[in-house]
Amino acid sequence: MEYESKVKTKIRNLAKSKCANHCGNNGCILEPDGQETCRYDREGSVGHIRCLYFEHCVLPADELLDREYWSELTGDRQNVENVTKCSCGERFIKRSNRHKYCDDCAKRKARDRNREHMRKQRS
């Protein structure tokens, strides 16, 4: 529980200091339905409140917090240092040193490699 609260506090502070959409007293420009509170200032678990702008534009500025956030979100606290970013922008947990892509991109790359191999073989 203490680990969770430290991550939440760091996320709130980062949102207040770096987010371009954070305005006034804990407000957010992007909030739907006229709510004036930033999602990260509300009560609740980090995994239940998500802001795509914050995750993709603000959070990568702090690499350690970024890894902690994604490990908290996926529930894998043991692999904080193994959370990495794919070329498509999606976060995933590396299972080995050779793991470069998320599952979707890995399938796409393998399909492209096989297609290229077969094209060369036919010619």
Contacts in CASP RR format, 6 or more apart in sequence:
PFRMAT RR
TARGET T0000
AUTHOR 0000-0000-0000
METHOD contacts of the structure
MODEL  1
MEYESKVKTKIRNLAKSKCANHCGNNGCILEPDGQETCRYDREGSVGHIR
CLYFEHCVLPADELLDREYWSELTGDRQNVENVTKCSCGERFIKRSNRHK
YCDDCAKRKARDRNREHMRKQRS
3 77 0 8 1.000
4 45 0 8 1.000
4 46 0 8 1.000
4 72 0 8 1.000
7 46 0 8 1.000
7 65 0 8 1.000
7 68 0 8 1.000
7 69 0 8 1.000
7 72 0 8 1.000
8 40 0 8 1.000
8 46 0 8 1.000
10 62 0 8 1.000
10 65 0 8 1.000
10 68 0 8 1.000
11 40 0 8 1.000
11 46 0 8 1.000
11 59 0 8 1.000
11 65 0 8 1.000
11 69 0 8 1.000
12 38 0 8 1.000
12 40 0 8 1.000
12 41 0 8 1.000
14 58 0 8 1.000
14 59 0 8 1.000
14 61 0 8 1.000
14 62 0 8 1.000
14 65 0 8 1.000
15 22 0 8 1.000
15 38 0 8 1.000
15 40 0 8 1.000
15 41 0 8 1.000
15 54 0 8 1.000
15 58 0 8 1.000
16 22 0 8 1.000
16 26 0 8 1.000
16 38 0 8 1.000
18 58 0 8 1.000
18 61 0 8 1.000
19 28 0 8 1.000
19 38 0 8 1.000
19 53 0 8 1.000
19 54 0 8 1.000
19 58 0 8 1.000
20 57 0 8 1.000
20 58 0 8 1.000
21 28 0 8 1.000
21 29 0 8 1.000
21 30 0 8 1.000
21 53 0 8 1.000
22 28 0 8 1.000
22 38 0 8 1.000
23 29 0 8 1.000
26 36 0 8 1.000
26 37 0 8 1.000
26 38 0 8 1.000
26 41 0 8 1.000
27 36 0 8 1.000
27 37 0 8 1.000
27 38 0 8 1.000
27 41 0 8 1.000
28 35 0 8 1.000
28 36 0 8 1.000
28 37 0 8 1.000
28 38 0 8 1.000
28 39 0 8 1.000
28 51 0 8 1.000
30 51 0 8 1.000
30 53 0 8 1.000
31 37 0 8 1.000
31 38 0 8 1.000
31 39 0 8 1.000
38 51 0 8 1.000
39 49 0 8 1.000
39 50 0 8 1.000
39 51 0 8 1.000
39 54 0 8 1.000
40 49 0 8 1.000
40 51 0 8 1.000
40 54 0 8 1.000
42 49 0 8 1.000
46 69 0 8 1.000
46 72 0 8 1.000
46 73 0 8 1.000
47 72 0 8 1.000
47 73 0 8 1.000
55 69 0 8 1.000
56 89 0 8 1.000
59 65 0 8 1.000
59 66 0 8 1.000
59 69 0 8 1.000
60 66 0 8 1.000
60 85 0 8 1.000
66 83 0 8 1.000
67 80 0 8 1.000
67 81 0 8 1.000
67 83 0 8 1.000
68 80 0 8 1.000
70 83 0 8 1.000
70 91 0 8 1.000
71 77 0 8 1.000
71 79 0 8 1.000
71 80 0 8 1.000
71 83 0 8 1.000
71 93 0 8 1.000
74 83 0 8 1.000
74 93 0 8 1.000
76 83 0 8 1.000
76 93 0 8 1.000
79 93 0 8 1.000
79 94 0 8 1.000
82 93 0 8 1.000
82 94 0 8 1.000
82 95 0 8 1.000
83 91 0 8 1.000
83 92 0 8 1.000
83 93 0 8 1.000
83 94 0 8 1.000
84 91 0 8 1.000
84 92 0 8 1.000
84 93 0 8 1.000
84 94 0 8 1.000
85 91 0 8 1.000
86 92 0 8 1.000
86 100 0 8 1.000
86 101 0 8 1.000
86 102 0 8 1.000
86 105 0 8 1.000
87 101 0 8 1.000
87 105 0 8 1.000
88 101 0 8 1.000
88 102 0 8 1.000
88 104 0 8 1.000
88 105 0 8 1.000
90 102 0 8 1.000
90 104 0 8 1.000
90 105 0 8 1.000
92 99 0 8 1.000
92 102 0 8 1.000
92 103 0 8 1.000
100 106 0 8 1.000
101 109 0 8 1.000
END
